[in-house]
Amino acid sequence: MEFIKQERFDAVTVLTLNRPERMNALSKPLLQNLDDAFATLGDDAHTRVVVLTGAGTKAFSAGADINEQRGFSPEDAYRHMRWGQAIFDRVEAFKKPTIAAINGVALGGGLELALACDLRIVADTARLGLPEITLASFPGWGGTQRLPALIGASRAMQMMFAGEPVSAQWAFAAGLANEVVEAEVLRDRTLSLAHSIARHSGEALTALKAVIRIGLREGRAAGLEAEARGVGALWGSPAQKEAQEAFFARRKKPRSDPA
């Protein structure tokens, strides 16, 4: 894991893209390390939420390592796009909740990686963009599909056609960012949110994410069927029984008289 730093805070694992000298550019070795980390964490019973961020203060990730693409043939470019797409698809399909803590610029493949996460908390100083059009190309690691699905076709086309980065505040207004916070508190806020999620049943979180994804992928009818089946499958589980008993115990407590 030369290019991925991994830290654990109770049930939250933080993965840090660790090439700060290259603004955390997504080289092949880094992406392979990332893919391996997610594969391991999927089976880690102690991890309920994964946070993804970038080393340093300048960049979440400035995008693909363009030096690796020099001399590509059209077939080389195709294979490289499909390889990256497969990794980002696995990030998106990761069964546990994921949060991108965008601590600096997120451009090109860097933003595409953040789009594959479930939530995005963005520093107020960050800039986000898909500038591939300035190189006479366009996003190839899922950006043309995920961004329109998230913020609508018109706004997504504006970002991709112009190729100009947008501010964190614009991203929040468009629905690209869940929250915008001061850069100095980004890590603390993201960890706080991650811990508030991780305190819930891991089994329920995994099932909930799966049901949401089914609805998004297959439509409302399939989503409603998966929803009902998911609730039924969880009913009576040890965690569900414990939570239900705690709920009713709180309701039975007498209210204290006002002072």
C-alpha positions in Angstrom: 0.0 0.0 0.0 2.7 2.4 -1.0 0.3 5.0 -2.3 -2.6 4.6 0.1 -2.4 5.5 3.8 -4.8 3.7 6.0 -6.0 4.7 9.4 -8.7 3.3 11.7 -10.9 5.3 14.1 -13.2 2.7 15.8 -15.5 1.6 13.1 -14.4 4.2 10.6 -11.4 3.6 8.2 -9.8 6.5 6.5 -8.0 5.9 3.2 -5.7 8.7 2.0 -4.4 9.1 -1.5 -0.8 9.5 -0.7 1.1 11.2 -3.6 1.1 14.8 -2.3 4.2 15.8 -4.4 2.1 15.0 -7.5 -1.2 16.4 -6.1 -2.3 12.8 -5.5 -2.4 12.0 -9.2 -4.1 8.7 -9.9 -1.3 6.6 -11.2 -1.8 2.9 -12.0 0.0 1.8 -8.9 -2.1 4.1 -6.7 -5.3 2.9 -8.3 -4.3 -0.7 -7.8 -3.5 0.0 -4.1 -6.9 1.7 -3.8 -8.7 -1.3 -5.4 -6.9 -3.7 -3.1 -7.7 -1.6 0.0 -11.4 -1.6 -0.8 -11.4 -5.3 -1.5 -9.9 -6.0 1.9 -12.2 -3.6 3.8 -15.3 -5.2 2.2 -14.6 -8.2 4.4 -13.4 -6.3 7.4 -16.0 -6.8 10.1 -14.6 -3.9 12.2 -15.1 -1.3 9.4 -18.6 0.2 8.9 -17.8 3.4 7.0 -14.9 4.3 4.7 -13.6 7.9 4.3 -11.5 8.7 1.3 -9.3 11.9 1.2 -6.1 13.2 -0.2 -2.7 13.8 1.4 -1.7 17.4 2.0 -3.9 20.5 1.7 -3.8 21.3 -2.0 -5.5 18.3 -3.6 -8.0 15.5 -3.1 -6.6 14.4 -6.5 -5.7 16.4 -9.6 -6.8 13.5 -11.8 -5.1 10.8 -13.8 -1.4 10.7 -14.1 -1.1 12.0 -17.6 2.5 10.9 -17.9 1.3 7.3 -18.1 -0.8 8.1 -21.1 1.9 9.4 -23.4 2.2 7.4 -26.5 -1.2 5.6 -26.0 -2.8 4.2 -29.1 -6.6 4.4 -29.4 -6.8 0.8 -28.2 -4.5 1.6 -25.3 -6.7 4.5 -24.3 -9.8 2.3 -24.6 -8.3 -0.4 -22.3 -7.1 2.2 -19.8 -10.6 3.7 -19.6 -12.2 0.4 -19.1 -9.7 -0.6 -16.4 -10.3 2.6 -14.5 -14.1 2.3 -14.9 -14.0 -1.2 -13.4 -12.1 0.1 -10.3 -14.5 3.1 -9.8 -17.5 0.7 -10.3 -16.2 -1.4 -7.5 -15.8 1.7 -5.3 -19.4 2.6 -6.1 -20.6 -0.9 -5.5 -18.7 -1.2 -2.2 -21.2 -2.5 0.3 -20.5 -0.1 3.1 -21.1 3.7 3.2 -18.3 5.8 1.7 -17.5 9.5 2.2 -15.2 11.6 0.0 -13.6 14.3 2.1 -12.5 16.7 -0.7 -9.7 18.7 0.9 -8.5 20.5 -2.2 -8.8 20.4 -6.0 -10.7 17.4 -7.4 -10.2 17.4 -11.1 -10.8 14.9 -13.9 -10.3 11.4 -12.6 -10.1 12.8 -9.0 -13.6 14.1 -9.3 -14.8 10.9 -11.0 -13.4 9.0 -8.0 -15.3 11.3 -5.6 -18.5 10.7 -7.6 -18.1 7.0 -7.1 -18.4 7.6 -3.3 -21.8 7.9 -1.6 -21.3 11.3 0.0 -19.0 14.3 -0.6 -18.0 16.7 2.1 -16.0 19.6 0.5 -13.6 22.2 1.9 -14.7 25.7 1.1 -11.4 26.3 -0.7 -11.7 23.3 -3.0 -12.3 23.5 -6.7 -14.0 20.7 -8.6 -14.0 20.1 -12.4 -13.8 17.8 -15.4 -11.4 19.6 -17.6 -10.7 16.8 -20.2 -12.3 18.9 -23.0 -9.3 21.3 -22.8 -7.2 18.3 -24.0 -9.7 17.6 -26.8 -11.1 14.6 -24.9 -13.7 14.0 -22.2 -14.1 12.1 -18.9 -13.5 8.4 -19.3 -13.8 6.9 -15.8 -17.5 7.3 -15.4 -17.9 11.1 -15.1 -20.1 11.3 -18.2 -22.6 9.0 -16.5 -22.4 9.7 -12.8 -22.3 13.5 -12.9 -25.5 13.9 -14.9 -27.2 11.4 -12.7 -26.2 13.4 -9.6 -26.8 17.0 -10.6 -28.9 16.8 -13.8 -27.8 16.7 -17.5 -27.8 20.5 -18.1 -25.5 21.4 -15.1 -23.3 18.4 -15.9 -23.0 19.4 -19.5 -22.0 22.9 -18.5 -19.2 21.6 -16.4 -17.9 19.2 -19.0 -18.4 21.4 -22.1 -16.7 24.4 -20.4 -14.0 22.4 -18.7 -13.7 25.0 -16.0 -13.5 24.1 -12.3 -16.4 25.2 -10.1 -16.3 26.4 -6.5 -17.3 24.4 -3.5 -20.3 26.7 -3.1 -21.5 26.1 -6.7 -21.0 22.4 -6.1 -23.2 22.5 -3.0 -25.9 24.5 -4.7 -25.9 22.0 -7.6 -26.1 18.9 -5.4 -22.6 17.8 -6.1 -21.5 18.4 -2.5 -23.4 17.3 0.5 -21.8 19.9 2.7 -19.2 22.6 2.4 -17.2 23.3 5.5 -14.1 25.4 6.3 -11.0 23.6 5.2 -9.6 23.6 8.8 -12.5 21.5 10.1 -13.0 19.3 7.1 -11.4 16.2 8.7 -13.2 16.6 12.0 -16.6 17.2 10.4 -16.2 14.2 8.1 -15.1 11.9 10.9 -18.0 13.2 13.0 -20.4 12.3 10.2 -18.8 9.0 9.6 -19.0 8.1 13.3 -22.7 9.1 13.4 -23.3 6.7 10.6 -21.0 3.9 11.9 -22.9 3.7 15.3 -25.8 2.1 13.4 -26.1 -1.6 12.6 -23.6 -2.6 10.0 -26.0 -5.2 8.6 -28.7 -2.5 8.2 -26.4 0.0 6.6 -25.2 -2.6 4.0 -28.8 -3.6 3.2 -29.9 0.0 3.0 -27.2 0.9 0.5 -28.0 -2.1 -1.6 -31.7 -1.3 -1.7 -31.0 2.3 -2.8 -28.7 1.2 -5.5 -31.2 -1.3 -6.8 -33.8 1.4 -7.1 -31.4 3.8 -8.9 -30.3 1.0 -11.3 -33.5 -0.9 -11.9 -36.3 1.6 -11.2 -38.9 2.3 -8.6 -40.8 -1.0 -8.8 -37.7 -3.1 -8.3 -36.5 -0.7 -5.5 -39.8 -1.0 -3.6 -39.7 -4.8 -3.8 -36.1 -4.8 -2.6 -37.1 -2.4 0.2 -39.8 -4.6 1.5 -37.7 -7.7 1.3 -34.8 -6.0 2.9 -36.8 -4.8 5.9 -38.3 -8.3 6.2 -34.8 -9.9 6.2 -33.6 -7.6 8.9 -36.6 -8.1 11.1 -35.8 -10.0 14.2 -32.1 -9.8 13.8 -30.1 -9.4 17.1 -29.3 -5.8 16.3 -32.9 -5.0 15.3 -34.3 -6.6 18.5 -31.8 -4.7 20.7 -32.6 -1.4 19.0 -36.3 -1.9 19.2 -36.1 -2.9 22.9 -34.0 0.2 23.6 -36.6 2.4 21.8 -39.5 1.1 23.9 -37.5 1.3 27.1 -36.9 5.0 26.5 -40.6 5.6 25.8 -41.5 3.9 29.1 -39.3 6.2 31.2 -41.4 8.8 33.1 -40.8 12.4 32.2 -39.2 14.5 34.9 -41.3 17.3 36.3 -40.4 20.8 35.2 -38.3 22.7 37.6 
